[in-house]
Amino acid sequence: MLYDVPAPAKLNLFLHVVGRRPDGYHLLQTVFGFIDLCDTLHFEARADGRIERAADLPGVPPEHDLTLRAARALQQATGTRQGAVISLEKRIPQGGGLGGGSSDAATTLIALNRLWGTGLSRSDLMALALPLGADVPVFVYGQPAFAEGVGEQLAPVALPPAVYLVVQPDASVPTAGIFADPDLTRDTPSVTIADFLASQDFDVAGSAGGGRDLFGRNDLEPVVYRRYPEVLGAAQWLSGRGIHARMSGSGACLFARYATMQQAVLAQQEITATMRVAGETAGHTQPGFRLVRACPGLAEHPLRNWIAR
């Protein structure tokens, strides 16, 4: 049995759409970073080969559950006759652009590879991860990465220590609809990893945060802001208070980078205090937030060392 196994959220520190393949998949450039906002999974092996989840996940039928699909992919690839019961405690918001489902799938691959003793390498697990979703391989990769292609071409990057204020407006955004939008920018000029690394050469300890020191942009923001006014309104409201937030992935979550936990917590407290006051005031224009949290960045995935090679 494996209990309390973490699946961390990711942030896209920038996200450029640089082209589109003939098969319709978009070509991206992004940098993935991990943050200390985690789902928790529990795994219990069973000898009859059945793979089940211990409880239903609201809004996610079993055939769409990436944890079940990941477990079955590992089972089929290795020929193991073992099964598992999978329990999931969700903390990463769905439809937030933080990769919660992808992270859960990657944690399932890593944890069951250990629990079942199937002994696959990191590259083996990454090959199983890609068909589950473009973001799944980076969680198996296990460290912050500059990503290209559809997100599967990964190179390690060292990120400055930072804390991120993460907020979810009162919205959830399905990824597919954003990438299908005809107004999406699909021709942003390519950058290099050297371009990104040069942008990181600053004294983060002297940065007050707010996103102004972030490289590039998120090409999905204009589409999300047009289709989801709750996200636009939240971004504008935060900007008016000196928090220049960027969207992660396809949204709806926004984030700002801070040098210290103290700075990020102060911003969190100011937002929540304003929310309380606005909630007591008739006719207020305060946007709704489902999540407001200061999250330290992670130098690596918590399970990186669970894979031997």
N, C-alpha and C positions, 0 to 999 in steps of 0.2 A: 504494500500500500504506500502511496505517496500523498501526503497531505500538505495543504498550504503552499501550493506551487504557484509562483507569481507569473503573470503575463502583463508586462508593462505597456503603457501607451507610447505612441511615437508622435513626434512633431515633424512636419515638413518645414525646415527653416527657410527654404524658398522652394518654388515649384514652377518650372518653366515647361511649356508644351512646345517642343521644337519641330514637330512633324507628325505625320500619320502614315502608318504602313498600309499597303494595299488591302490587308485583311481587316482594316478598320481600327486596329489597336493604335493608341497614341504613343508617340515617342516623347519621353520625358527627361528632364534633368532636375534633380532634387538632392537635398541633403536630409537624411533621416537622423534624428536624434531621439533618444529614449528619455522618458521622464518617470519619476517615482509616483505614478498614478497607475495602479495595477488591479486587474481582475485577479481572482484567486481560484485555482482549480484543485480538485482532489481526484485521485485515481485509485481504483481498487481493481486488481487483476482478477479475472475469472477464467476457469479452465475450459469452459464450453465454447469459447470462440465468439460469444455474443458481445456486441458493443452497444451500450445503452447509456443514455443520460439519466441521472438520478431524478431530475425534475424538468418540467417543461421550461423553456425560455420564452417569455412573452414576445409575440411577434415573429418568432423564428421557428418555423415548422422543422421537424427532424431532418427532412430531406435537404434543407438549406443550412443546417447547423454545421459550421466549419470544423468544430471539434470532432464530431462524428465522422465527417468526411476525411479528416486527417488521420484519425485512428484506423479507418478502413484502408486508406492508402498505404499506411505503414504495414498493416496486417497483410495486405495483398503482395506488397513488394518483398516482404521477408518470408512469407509462407508460414509465419507463426500460427499456432493453433490457439493461442491465448486470446482472451477478450478483455473487456474492461467496462466498469461502470464509471462514468465521468460526472462529477459535480462541478458546477460553475457558479461563483459569486461575482456578479457584474458590478463593477464600479466605473469602468470606462463607458461613457455614454454612447449609445448607438446612434448612428447618423451624425457623428461629431467630427469625423475626419481624423480621429486619433488612432485608427487601426485596431480597435478592440477585437473584432472578430478574427482578423489576421493574426494578431498576437496570441489569441486563444488557440488558434490552429497550430501555430509554431510551438507553443508550450506543450501542446498535446503530442506533437511529433517527438520533441526532445524528451519529455517525461516518459512516454511509453517506450521509446527506444531504450531508456534506462530500466524501466520497470520490467519489460519483457526480455531484456538482455539481448536485443536484436543486433546491437553493435554496429549500426550504420555510422558512417563518417559524416562530418558536417556537409561535405559536398553532396553526399548521397541524400541527406535530409533536405538540402536546398533544392535538389532536383524533384523531390516529392512535393515540396512546398509550392513551387511555381504554378502548377495547374490549379492549386486551391485559390490563388489570388496573387496579384502582382506585388502586394506588400508583404506577403508571408515570408519570402526568402530572407529579407533583411533581419527579421526577428531570429531566424536560425543562424544567420551570419554573426549576430551577437555583438556588434559594435557600431557606433555611428559611422555612416557611410555616405559617400557621394554616389548617387545612383543614376544610371542612364538606361537606354532602351525602353522597355516597358516598366522598368524599375528593378530588373534582375541583374544588371551589370553593376557590380558593387566594388568600390574601393574604399579602404578605411580612411577616416579623417579624425583628427584630434580636435575636439571642440573645447573652447575655453570653459572653465567652470562657470555655471550660471544657474539661476533659478527662474522658472517660468510661471507667470500668472496665467492660468488657463480659465477661460470663461465659456460657458455654453449658453447662447441666447435661447429663447423659448422656441426652438425649432430643431428639427432633424432633417438632414439632407441626404437623399439617396444619390450615390455616386454616379450611377449609370446615366441618369437624366442630365447631369451637368456636362459630362463628356459628350453627350449626343447633341447638345445645344448648338445650333448653326452659328451663333455669334461667338463661340469660344475661339480665342486666339490660338492658332496652331502653327505659327511661324516665328516664334521668338528665336533670335539668334543664339546659337550654342555658346556656352561658356566652357571653361576648363576648370579642372579641380584646382589649378594654380590660382585662377581668378578668385575662387571662393576662399582659398587659404590666405591669400593676400588681404582679403577683407576682414579676416579674423585677427589680424595683427594690430590689436588695440588693447588698451588697458581696461579690461572689463571691470576691474575693481573701481574704476572712475566713472563707469557708465551708470546713469540713473535708470536705464531701461526704457521701456515704452516702445520698442521696436524700431527706433530710428537708426540703430546701428546694424540692422539686419541686411544681408546681401540680397540683391535681386528683388523678386516679387512673387506673388502667387497668381498665375494666369487664370485660375478658376474664380478668383474673387469677383470680377465684374458680373459674371453670369449668375453666381450665387446671390450677389447683392440685388440684382434685378429681379430674380425669381423669388427671393426670400427677404422681404423687407424687414423682418425681425432681425436678421443678421446685419443688414446695412444699418438699421437703427442702433443696434448695440455697438457697432464699430464707431459710428458717429458720436454716440453718447460717451464712449470711453475716450475718444480723441479730444472731446471737449473738456475732459478732465486730465489731459496730459498723458493719457495712456494710448499710445499709437500702436494698436494691436494689428496683427496679421492673422489671416485665416490659415488653419492647418488642413492640408489635403483638400477635399471637396467640401469642407465645412460640416457642421455649423460652428465648431469651436474656434475661438480666437485666442491668441496668446501674445504676451509681451515678455521680453527678456530683461532680467534684472541681475545685478552683480551679486547681491546677497539675499539671503532668506529674509532678513529684516526688511529690506526694501519691498520685496514681493508681498510679504505678509501685511505690511502697512497699506499697500495698494488694495489688497484683498479686504482689509478691515474698513477702508474708506468706502469701497463699493457696497459692502454688506450693510454698513451703517446708513448709507444713503438709501439703500433699498428699504430698510426698516422705516426710515422717516417718510419716504415716498408712499409706502404702504398705508401710512396713517393719514395721508393727505388726499382729499378728494380731487379728481381731475389731474392727477400727476402724469408726467410724461416719461417717467422712469421705465426703461425696457425691462422685460422679465428675463431673469437668468435662472437656468436650471442648475448651473454649476459655477462656482467661483472658488478657485483653489490655487494656492502657491505650491508648485511642484519642483523639487530639485531635479536638475538634469542628471542623467546616469552616464558614467564613463563607459559602461558596458552593460549588456543584458545580464540580469541576475543569474541566468542559467548557462552563461557562456561556457563555463568550465564543466558542464555536465556532458559535453561531447568531447571524446578523447582526442580526436584529430580532425 
